[in-house]
Amino acid sequence: MIQLMLIAGLLVLEPAVRSIPGRYRVALQERVPIAGRMLESVIHQVAPVAAALPAAGERSPVEEVDINALIAVRPTAAPTDAPTPTPEPTVLTAVTETDTTTAQPTPSPTNTPIPTPTSTPTPEPLPIAHVLEGMGVVKQAFNNCGPANLTQVLNWYGSPITQEDIASYLKPNPEDRNVSPWQIADYVNQYTAGQFKASVHSGGNQELIKRLVAAGYPVVIEKGYEVNNVWYGHYLTVYGYDDTLTQYYTQDTYLGPWDGSGRPASYQEVSTYWPQFNYTFYVVYKPEQEAEVQAIIGPELLDRETMWRNAAALAQAEIDADPDNAFAWFNLGTSLTELGAMVLEGNATYYQAAVQAFDQAREIGLPPHMLWYQHKPYLAYDKVGRHQDVIDLANATLTEQGGRNVEETYWYKGNSLAALGDLYGAKEAYQSALAVNQNFYSAQISLDWINSVLSGN
């Protein structure tokens, strides 16, 4: 009888502890550390976190793509105008996303490396050290590093905006676990139009960070982060560097310090954790500074197709050096997925190559929180018809209370449920996405579509 009662108690306890809002758990740990540790111990025993995302299931019997040939870099002319950072696709067809980016047809790839343009001026030598004065620090609210880092930068430029102002749009739900870089850039470009602009890129490098800082522009990087041996994603504002000390000067909205003195981050630390987010960064500037910022960033990052080809080539080089680098395989899959959304012909080949890379990353082992922040596996698997993989990955992410507060998870799951004919399940998933973030317009578009289908209109 006692055993039955214990079993029944655990069955009741598990959903209860899984539903405790993360901000309350963090607040308890900060205010009553002993009680916080006891609660976390109970949670980990009753609702343990998986060590990694699930490996791929049965794979499609298709011929594997030669990824090296596919990503061969080819010359691309510099654009006359800097393109707007590409957001996540937002238009849904009957079963999936519609690619919204238009690009010229991709010629057959070759193994010829991109030549160095003879007209490219030699960059000015960088100073050994440079620090932007007056960069303050903003202590983030719970899981609020996205809005907090943007606030730091805008405050530095003289804007009185607060993280609460920014979060009210980007994170209306305080439990929302992720604000993507493209969402931040969209927010700046749409809601501070005329005052500020933002540009987001992947495949950056540390010299570019230094060049932007030396020219007077703070840089926000997206990076991996470990707390108590648990991996998360994080934003970090870089406002200075020193080659002699081999370190950056940063403001960390989670770690502080809160006196504004900054937190040193070694070049090695950035080399370790920045690649886990495909060397992604964004820079904010005033409209009149756009030409200078574009010149520093350069045509290979301003042209989106060239940027993703180069990012894919970089990931492949890292895989060649270390075949067990799961993050490099993931970056390769992400870049190939982006290319698949851009090319007019042969995009199915890019998606197939992407799922090969994602399959390998999952086989090696990815952190269980990986899909809180980066969502391209969902799109790639959806595009090749592996809808069960999308659902499996989404369900694995949804086992944690934090994962249930990532709106993209529900949206992609809904797309695959719709593709498999479960329209009511898809509707529920889209509604769940909007419950997490009412401003997630992709889910609203999808919900409107599926309601019209279910109503027969």
Backbone torsions as a table, in degrees:
resi	resn	phi	psi	omega
1	MET	NA	-45.6	179.9
2	ILE	-61.7	-41.8	179.6
3	GLN	-61.8	-41.6	178.6
4	LEU	-62.7	-39.2	179.2
5	MET	-66.0	-40.0	178.8
6	LEU	-64.3	-43.6	179.6
7	ILE	-62.3	-44.7	179.4
8	ALA	-62.7	-39.5	178.8
9	GLY	-62.6	-41.7	179.4
10	LEU	-66.5	-37.8	178.5
11	LEU	-63.4	-35.5	177.0
12	VAL	-75.1	-38.1	-174.6
13	LEU	-68.5	-37.8	-174.6
14	GLU	-57.7	-55.1	179.4
15	PRO	-63.8	-27.8	179.8
16	ALA	-67.5	-47.4	-178.1
17	VAL	-71.4	-30.9	178.3
18	ARG	-66.5	-25.6	-174.9
19	SER	-92.3	-2.0	-179.9
20	ILE	-65.7	121.2	-179.1
21	PRO	-56.6	138.4	-177.2
22	GLY	-60.3	-36.5	-177.3
23	ARG	-66.2	-28.6	177.4
24	TYR	-73.5	-38.1	177.8
25	ARG	-63.2	-43.4	179.6
26	VAL	-65.8	-42.9	-179.9
27	ALA	-61.6	-39.4	178.9
28	LEU	-65.4	-41.4	179.1
29	GLN	-63.0	-36.3	-178.4
30	GLU	-75.0	-37.5	-173.2
31	ARG	-91.5	-37.8	179.4
32	VAL	-132.4	80.4	-172.8
33	PRO	-53.7	-41.2	-178.2
34	ILE	-63.2	-47.1	179.4
35	ALA	-64.3	-37.3	178.6
36	GLY	-63.0	-42.6	179.5
37	ARG	-66.3	-37.6	177.8
38	MET	-63.8	-43.0	-179.8
39	LEU	-63.4	-44.2	-179.6
40	GLU	-63.8	-35.5	178.4
41	SER	-63.7	-42.9	178.2
42	VAL	-63.4	-44.5	-178.3
43	ILE	-61.2	-44.3	-177.4
44	HIS	-68.5	-27.9	177.8
45	GLN	-79.4	-39.9	-176.0
46	VAL	-83.5	-37.2	-178.0
47	ALA	-131.7	68.9	-176.7
48	PRO	-63.2	148.8	179.5
49	VAL	-90.1	135.6	177.4
50	ALA	-62.0	150.1	-178.9
51	ALA	-73.7	-24.2	-177.8
52	ALA	-159.0	164.1	172.7
53	LEU	-65.4	154.2	-178.3
54	PRO	-66.2	144.7	174.4
55	ALA	-68.7	163.0	-178.1
56	ALA	-65.0	146.8	177.1
57	GLY	-83.8	-146.0	-179.7
58	GLU	-67.4	126.3	-174.5
59	ARG	-90.6	154.4	-178.7
60	SER	-65.7	138.3	-179.9
61	PRO	-78.5	67.7	179.4
62	VAL	-119.1	158.0	-179.9
63	GLU	-71.0	134.5	-178.5
64	GLU	-70.0	148.2	-179.1
65	VAL	-89.1	143.5	173.0
66	ASP	-79.8	95.7	-173.6
67	ILE	-65.3	-40.0	-179.0
68	ASN	-57.7	-42.7	178.6
69	ALA	-68.7	-35.9	-175.9
70	LEU	-66.6	-36.8	-174.4
71	ILE	-96.6	9.3	179.9
72	ALA	-52.0	129.4	-174.4
73	VAL	-77.5	137.5	177.0
74	ARG	-128.3	155.0	-179.4
75	PRO	-62.8	140.4	174.6
76	THR	-136.2	129.5	-177.8
77	ALA	-67.1	148.2	177.7
78	ALA	-66.3	138.1	179.7
79	PRO	-71.0	152.7	177.6
80	THR	-76.5	-28.3	176.6
81	ASP	-128.2	141.9	178.2
82	ALA	-67.4	124.2	179.5
83	PRO	-69.5	152.4	174.9
84	THR	-67.0	134.9	178.0
85	PRO	-50.4	131.5	-175.1
86	THR	-70.9	118.4	177.4
87	PRO	-79.9	173.3	171.3
88	GLU	-59.6	143.1	176.4
89	PRO	-56.9	142.4	-173.3
90	THR	-124.2	-5.2	-177.8
91	VAL	-103.4	129.0	-176.3
92	LEU	-107.7	132.6	170.8
93	THR	-88.7	-163.2	-176.2
94	ALA	-61.0	-28.9	-176.0
95	VAL	-131.9	-8.9	-173.5
96	THR	-161.0	-171.0	179.8
97	GLU	-77.2	159.5	170.4
98	THR	-108.7	130.4	177.2
99	ASP	-65.9	128.1	-174.4
100	THR	-106.4	-7.1	-176.8
101	THR	-94.9	129.3	178.2
102	THR	-98.2	134.8	179.8
103	ALA	-141.1	162.5	175.8
104	GLN	-72.6	151.6	178.4
105	PRO	-56.3	139.0	-178.0
106	THR	-86.0	120.9	177.3
107	PRO	-68.7	163.6	179.0
108	SER	-56.7	129.8	-176.4
109	PRO	-67.3	148.6	175.1
110	THR	-125.4	169.8	179.1
111	ASN	-94.6	13.8	180.0
112	THR	-79.1	121.5	-180.0
113	PRO	-68.6	155.4	180.0
114	ILE	-66.5	129.3	-179.9
115	PRO	-76.3	156.4	176.8
116	THR	-81.4	118.6	-178.8
117	PRO	-60.4	132.8	-178.0
118	THR	-69.9	-20.6	-177.4
119	SER	-86.3	-5.5	-177.8
120	THR	-69.6	121.9	-179.1
121	PRO	-69.4	150.9	177.5
122	THR	-71.1	126.4	-178.9
123	PRO	-61.2	145.8	175.4
124	GLU	-65.5	141.5	177.6
125	PRO	-58.7	139.1	178.7
126	LEU	-78.2	145.3	171.2
127	PRO	-65.2	153.6	-179.2
128	ILE	-62.3	-32.5	-179.6
129	ALA	-149.4	150.9	176.6
130	HIS	-158.9	136.7	179.6
131	VAL	-133.4	131.6	174.7
132	LEU	-83.2	118.6	-177.0
133	GLU	-75.2	148.1	171.9
134	GLY	87.2	9.6	178.4
135	MET	-77.3	109.4	180.0
136	GLY	-85.8	177.1	-179.5
137	VAL	-119.2	143.7	176.7
138	VAL	-119.1	120.6	177.2
139	LYS	-76.5	119.0	-174.3
140	GLN	-71.5	146.3	167.0
141	ALA	-72.0	179.6	-175.8
142	PHE	-53.1	122.5	174.4
143	ASN	52.3	40.0	-171.3
144	ASN	-116.5	30.7	-174.5
145	CYS	-66.5	-29.5	178.3
146	GLY	-61.6	-61.5	177.3
147	PRO	-61.0	-35.6	-177.0
148	ALA	-67.1	-42.4	179.5
149	ASN	-67.5	-40.3	176.0
150	LEU	-62.6	-37.8	178.0
151	THR	-61.3	-43.7	178.5
152	GLN	-55.3	-45.6	-177.0
153	VAL	-68.0	-47.2	-179.0
154	LEU	-65.7	-36.9	175.1
155	ASN	-61.5	-40.4	179.5
156	TRP	-60.8	-35.6	177.3
157	TYR	-76.8	-7.3	177.7
158	GLY	108.4	-0.4	178.3
159	SER	-75.8	139.0	178.1
160	PRO	-85.2	8.2	-174.8
161	ILE	-58.5	151.6	179.3
162	THR	-115.1	163.9	177.4
163	GLN	-65.6	-27.4	176.7
164	GLU	-67.0	-38.5	177.4
165	ASP	-60.1	-47.8	-176.7
166	ILE	-69.6	-43.1	-178.2
167	ALA	-65.5	-27.2	-178.7
168	SER	-60.7	-25.9	175.1
169	TYR	-100.4	-49.5	-175.2
170	LEU	-72.9	-29.5	-177.6
171	LYS	-141.3	65.1	-179.7
172	PRO	-61.0	-25.3	173.6
173	ASN	-96.3	113.8	-176.9
174	PRO	-62.6	-16.6	178.7
175	GLU	-85.5	-9.5	179.7
176	ASP	-56.6	127.4	-171.5
177	ARG	-89.7	-7.6	-173.2
178	ASN	-150.4	136.6	166.2
179	VAL	-123.5	116.5	-175.6
180	SER	-76.1	154.7	-179.7
181	PRO	-57.8	-38.7	-179.4
182	TRP	-65.6	-31.2	176.8
183	GLN	-67.7	-39.6	178.7
184	ILE	-64.1	-46.2	179.5
185	ALA	-62.6	-42.3	177.5
186	ASP	-59.6	-42.4	-179.7
187	TYR	-60.1	-47.8	-179.5
188	VAL	-61.5	-47.1	-174.7
189	ASN	-70.7	-25.8	-178.0
190	GLN	-96.5	-40.0	-170.3
191	TYR	-103.9	-6.0	171.7
192	THR	-123.8	25.4	-177.1
193	ALA	-54.5	135.8	-178.1
194	GLY	92.3	-22.1	178.2
195	GLN	-105.6	-46.6	-176.2
196	PHE	-140.7	158.7	172.7
197	LYS	-133.3	161.2	179.2
198	ALA	-140.7	148.2	178.9
199	SER	-135.4	131.1	-177.5
200	VAL	-120.0	139.7	-174.8
201	HIS	-145.6	155.8	171.4
202	SER	-118.0	163.0	-179.3
203	GLY	77.9	27.6	178.0
204	GLY	-76.7	-177.3	176.3
205	ASN	-147.4	168.1	-173.3
206	GLN	-70.4	-29.7	176.6
207	GLU	-64.1	-37.3	178.9
208	LEU	-65.7	-39.8	175.0
209	ILE	-55.5	-48.0	-178.1
210	LYS	-63.3	-40.6	-178.1
211	ARG	-65.3	-40.0	177.8
212	LEU	-65.8	-45.1	179.6
213	VAL	-63.4	-44.4	-178.9
214	ALA	-62.5	-28.3	178.8
215	ALA	-85.4	-4.9	175.9
216	GLY	105.8	19.9	-177.5
217	TYR	-122.1	117.7	172.7
218	PRO	-66.3	151.1	-177.7
219	VAL	-123.8	134.9	175.5
220	VAL	-107.5	121.3	178.8
221	ILE	-105.6	151.4	173.1
222	GLU	-103.5	131.4	-169.9
223	LYS	-147.5	163.1	171.2
224	GLY	-74.5	164.7	-171.4
225	TYR	-160.3	136.4	-179.8
226	GLU	-122.1	127.3	177.0
227	VAL	-125.5	118.5	-178.4
228	ASN	52.6	43.0	177.6
229	ASN	66.3	18.8	175.7
230	VAL	-113.0	131.7	-175.9
231	TRP	-87.3	134.2	175.4
232	TYR	-137.3	175.0	170.8
233	GLY	-102.1	156.4	-175.0
234	HIS	-156.3	153.1	170.5
235	TYR	-104.9	149.8	-178.4
236	LEU	-143.4	128.1	178.9
237	THR	-90.5	121.7	178.8
238	VAL	-103.3	123.3	-178.2
239	TYR	-128.2	8.0	177.8
240	GLY	-170.8	167.3	177.4
241	TYR	-154.7	160.9	178.0
242	ASP	-146.5	109.4	-178.9
243	ASP	-67.5	-29.5	179.8
244	THR	-65.5	-41.7	179.6
245	LEU	-90.2	-5.2	-175.7
246	THR	48.2	54.4	-179.4
247	GLN	-149.3	155.5	172.9
248	TYR	-99.3	158.0	169.9
249	TYR	-104.0	123.7	-174.2
250	THR	-132.4	160.7	168.3
251	GLN	-115.1	119.0	-178.0
252	ASP	-104.4	114.6	-173.7
253	THR	-73.2	-10.2	178.2
254	TYR	-102.1	-43.7	-175.5
255	LEU	-92.2	-18.8	-174.9
256	GLY	74.3	-151.5	3.4
257	PRO	-70.1	163.2	-171.3
258	TRP	-96.9	7.1	176.2
259	ASP	-89.6	2.4	177.1
260	GLY	85.5	1.0	-176.9
261	SER	-73.9	-14.5	176.6
262	GLY	88.1	163.3	179.2
263	ARG	-121.2	118.2	177.1
264	PRO	-64.8	140.4	174.4
265	ALA	-130.7	119.4	-176.1
266	SER	-67.6	155.1	175.4
267	TYR	-57.4	-36.2	-179.3
268	GLN	-66.4	-39.5	178.4
269	GLU	-61.3	-44.1	178.4
270	VAL	-65.6	-38.4	178.1
271	SER	-63.1	-27.6	-179.0
272	THR	-82.3	-44.1	-169.5
273	TYR	-100.7	-25.9	178.7
274	TRP	-65.1	-41.2	179.0
275	PRO	-58.9	-21.4	-178.7
276	GLN	-68.2	-10.3	173.7
277	PHE	-124.7	35.4	170.9
278	ASN	59.4	31.0	177.4
279	TYR	55.9	44.1	-177.1
280	THR	-88.9	140.8	178.8
281	PHE	-151.2	162.5	169.0
282	TYR	-136.7	154.8	179.4
283	VAL	-133.1	137.6	179.0
284	VAL	-109.2	141.5	-178.1
285	TYR	-154.9	170.4	176.6
286	LYS	-85.0	152.0	-176.4
287	PRO	-53.8	-37.6	-178.7
288	GLU	-71.7	-9.9	179.4
289	GLN	-96.8	2.3	-171.5
290	GLU	-60.6	-43.8	-177.8
291	ALA	-60.2	-41.8	179.9
292	GLU	-65.9	-43.5	-179.8
293	VAL	-62.8	-43.4	179.0
294	GLN	-62.0	-39.7	-180.0
295	ALA	-63.4	-37.4	179.6
296	ILE	-71.4	-45.5	-178.6
297	ILE	-63.4	-42.9	174.2
298	GLY	89.3	157.8	-174.1
299	PRO	-64.1	-27.4	-176.2
300	GLU	-72.4	-18.5	173.7
301	LEU	-102.6	-24.2	178.6
302	LEU	-73.8	-35.8	175.8
303	ASP	-81.7	117.2	-169.0
304	ARG	-65.9	-39.7	-178.6
305	GLU	-66.5	-43.1	178.0
306	THR	-63.0	-39.9	179.7
307	MET	-58.7	-46.3	-176.7
308	TRP	-73.6	-31.0	174.6
309	ARG	-65.5	-43.2	179.4
310	ASN	-66.5	-38.7	177.9
311	ALA	-64.1	-39.2	177.7
312	ALA	-65.3	-42.7	179.6
313	ALA	-64.2	-37.3	177.6
314	LEU	-64.7	-43.9	178.7
315	ALA	-62.6	-41.5	179.5
316	GLN	-64.0	-37.9	177.5
317	ALA	-63.8	-38.5	178.1
318	GLU	-69.3	-34.1	176.0
319	ILE	-67.3	-40.9	178.1
320	ASP	-59.6	-35.7	179.6
321	ALA	-77.7	-30.8	-178.7
322	ASP	-148.7	90.9	-176.9
323	PRO	-60.9	-16.0	179.9
324	ASP	-96.4	15.3	179.4
325	ASN	-82.6	95.1	-176.1
326	ALA	-63.7	-34.8	-179.9
327	PHE	-66.3	-38.2	178.7
328	ALA	-65.6	-41.7	176.0
329	TRP	-61.2	-40.8	179.1
330	PHE	-64.5	-43.8	178.5
331	ASN	-61.5	-39.9	178.0
332	LEU	-60.5	-46.2	178.1
333	GLY	-61.5	-40.8	178.9
334	THR	-61.5	-47.4	-177.4
335	SER	-65.5	-39.6	178.3
336	LEU	-66.9	-36.4	176.7
337	THR	-64.0	-43.3	177.3
338	GLU	-60.8	-41.7	178.3
339	LEU	-65.0	-37.8	177.7
340	GLY	-60.6	-32.0	179.5
341	ALA	-79.1	-8.9	-174.3
342	MET	-106.4	-37.9	-173.6
343	VAL	-76.1	151.3	-179.2
344	LEU	-88.6	-29.2	-178.0
345	GLU	-124.1	139.3	175.6
346	GLY	77.5	18.4	-176.4
347	ASN	-68.6	-24.2	177.1
348	ALA	-61.2	-31.2	178.3
349	THR	-66.9	-39.0	178.8
350	TYR	-65.8	-42.2	179.6
351	TYR	-65.1	-39.7	177.8
352	GLN	-63.8	-42.7	177.1
353	ALA	-62.0	-37.8	179.8
354	ALA	-63.3	-44.0	-178.5
355	VAL	-69.0	-29.3	173.4
356	GLN	-60.1	-43.5	-179.9
357	ALA	-67.9	-43.7	179.9
358	PHE	-65.7	-38.7	176.2
359	ASP	-57.2	-43.7	-178.6
360	GLN	-67.7	-40.2	177.5
361	ALA	-60.8	-42.2	179.7
362	ARG	-68.3	-35.9	178.7
363	GLU	-64.5	-40.6	178.2
364	ILE	-69.4	-41.1	178.8
365	GLY	122.5	117.7	177.9
366	LEU	-111.8	146.1	177.5
367	PRO	-55.6	143.9	-177.1
368	PRO	-61.7	-21.4	-179.2
369	HIS	-93.0	6.2	-173.2
370	MET	-55.0	-43.4	-174.8
371	LEU	-85.0	7.4	167.1
372	TRP	-67.8	-30.0	-167.7
373	TYR	-115.6	-32.9	-174.1
374	GLN	-127.0	127.0	-164.8
375	HIS	-121.1	7.4	-174.7
376	LYS	-64.4	-27.9	175.6
377	PRO	-55.7	-38.5	179.1
378	TYR	-57.3	-46.5	-177.4
379	LEU	-67.1	-44.5	-178.0
380	ALA	-62.8	-47.5	179.6
381	TYR	-63.1	-38.4	178.1
382	ASP	-62.0	-41.9	-175.5
383	LYS	-67.1	-29.0	179.0
384	VAL	-96.6	7.2	175.3
385	GLY	83.8	12.0	178.6
386	ARG	-91.9	67.1	-173.0
387	HIS	-69.0	-29.5	179.8
388	GLN	-67.2	-32.5	175.7
389	ASP	-62.8	-40.4	177.1
390	VAL	-60.0	-47.4	-177.9
391	ILE	-65.7	-40.7	179.5
392	ASP	-63.2	-44.3	179.5
393	LEU	-66.8	-40.7	178.5
394	ALA	-63.4	-44.9	-179.4
395	ASN	-63.7	-37.7	177.4
396	ALA	-63.4	-39.1	178.8
397	THR	-69.6	-33.9	-176.6
398	LEU	-78.8	-3.8	178.7
399	THR	-69.9	-24.0	179.7
400	GLU	-98.3	149.6	178.0
401	GLN	-58.8	-39.7	178.0
402	GLY	-63.6	-42.9	179.9
403	GLY	-64.7	-25.9	178.2
404	ARG	-77.1	0.7	177.0
405	ASN	-117.5	38.7	173.7
406	VAL	-123.2	105.2	-171.2
407	GLU	-62.6	-33.9	-178.8
408	GLU	-61.2	-31.0	-179.5
409	THR	-59.0	-47.0	-179.2
410	TYR	-67.0	-38.4	-176.4
411	TRP	-64.4	-49.1	179.6
412	TYR	-65.5	-37.3	176.6
413	LYS	-62.1	-42.2	178.2
414	GLY	-60.5	-40.0	178.6
415	ASN	-60.0	-42.9	-178.8
416	SER	-72.8	-36.4	175.5
417	LEU	-61.8	-41.2	177.5
418	ALA	-63.2	-41.0	179.5
419	ALA	-62.5	-31.6	-179.8
420	LEU	-88.5	0.9	175.6
421	GLY	95.6	-0.5	179.9
422	ASP	-89.8	79.6	-174.1
423	LEU	-70.3	-36.0	179.4
424	TYR	-70.9	-37.1	174.6
425	GLY	-64.5	-38.4	177.8
426	ALA	-64.5	-42.7	179.0
427	LYS	-59.5	-44.6	178.6
428	GLU	-61.4	-39.3	179.5
429	ALA	-65.0	-43.6	179.2
430	TYR	-64.0	-39.4	177.5
431	GLN	-63.7	-37.8	178.1
432	SER	-65.5	-37.7	177.6
433	ALA	-61.6	-43.2	-179.3
434	LEU	-72.5	-26.0	175.6
435	ALA	-67.6	-31.4	176.9
436	VAL	-75.8	-45.1	-178.7
437	ASN	-142.4	104.5	-176.5
438	GLN	-66.8	-16.3	-179.7
439	ASN	-95.0	7.6	-179.9
440	PHE	-79.2	89.1	-169.4
441	TYR	-66.1	-25.7	177.7
442	SER	-59.7	-43.4	179.9
443	ALA	-68.0	-34.7	179.0
444	GLN	-66.5	-41.5	176.7
445	ILE	-60.3	-44.5	-179.1
446	SER	-64.6	-41.6	-179.5
447	LEU	-65.4	-41.5	178.6
448	ASP	-61.0	-41.8	-179.7
449	TRP	-63.9	-47.5	-174.4
450	ILE	-70.8	-30.9	174.7
451	ASN	-64.0	-38.2	178.7
452	SER	-67.3	-36.5	178.6
453	VAL	-67.1	-46.7	-177.8
454	LEU	-66.8	-28.8	-179.9
455	SER	-86.3	-6.8	178.6
456	GLY	82.6	11.5	179.3
457	ASN	-86.6	NA	NA
